[in-house]
Amino acid sequence: MWWHLNFLLLILLIASALGVVASQQRARYIYQAIHEEEKNIARLNIEFGQLELELSTWANPSRIEKLARNRLMMQDVKRQGN
């Protein structure tokens, strides 16, 4: 009778140990995924900063005015009347 109980406890102990191992492996996988996503966030933040700088360059009012005058032959409204 006691050997049945011991055998049952052994099975429960092995199942518990396997559960701990699986849980640790899952935690390692999640930690690695978080680390990869943090690297992606850093890379995207750098790219976003570069794109903001590029946008500010392209949207510079003096650049737009120069392009309007040279490529589109536009003039100031004030000078057209004179």
C-alpha positions in Angstrom: 0.0 0.0 0.0 2.8 2.4 0.9 4.6 1.7 -2.3 1.5 3.0 -4.2 1.7 6.2 -2.4 5.4 6.5 -2.9 5.0 5.7 -6.6 2.3 8.4 -6.9 4.5 10.9 -5.1 7.4 10.1 -7.4 5.2 10.7 -10.4 4.0 14.0 -9.0 7.6 15.0 -8.2 8.7 14.2 -11.8 5.8 16.1 -13.3 6.5 19.1 -11.1 10.2 19.1 -12.1 9.2 18.9 -15.8 6.9 21.8 -15.2 9.7 23.9 -13.6 12.0 23.2 -16.5 9.3 24.1 -19.1 8.5 27.3 -17.2 12.2 28.3 -17.1 12.6 27.6 -20.8 9.5 29.7 -21.5 10.9 32.5 -19.3 14.2 32.4 -21.3 12.4 32.6 -24.6 10.3 35.5 -23.4 13.4 37.3 -22.1 15.1 36.8 -25.4 12.1 38.1 -27.3 11.9 41.2 -25.1 15.6 41.9 -25.7 15.2 41.6 -29.4 12.2 44.0 -29.3 14.2 46.5 -27.3 16.9 46.4 -29.9 14.2 47.0 -32.6 12.8 49.9 -30.6 16.3 51.5 -30.4 16.8 51.0 -34.1 13.5 52.5 -35.0 14.0 55.5 -32.7 17.3 56.2 -34.5 15.5 55.9 -37.9 12.7 58.1 -36.7 15.2 60.8 -35.7 16.9 60.6 -39.1 13.5 60.8 -40.9 12.5 63.9 -38.8 15.8 65.5 -39.7 15.3 64.7 -43.4 11.7 66.1 -43.2 12.9 69.3 -41.7 15.4 69.7 -44.4 12.9 69.0 -47.2 10.3 71.3 -45.6 12.7 74.2 -45.0 10.8 77.3 -46.2 13.9 78.8 -48.0 14.4 75.6 -49.9 10.7 75.5 -50.9 10.9 79.1 -52.0 14.0 78.5 -54.0 12.4 75.5 -55.8 9.3 77.4 -56.5 11.3 80.2 -58.1 13.7 78.1 -60.1 11.7 75.1 -61.2 8.2 76.4 -61.3 9.1 80.0 -62.3 6.9 81.4 -59.5 7.2 84.9 -58.2 6.1 86.9 -55.1 2.6 88.3 -55.3 4.1 91.7 -54.3 6.5 91.8 -57.3 3.9 90.7 -59.9 2.0 93.9 -59.6 5.0 96.2 -60.0 
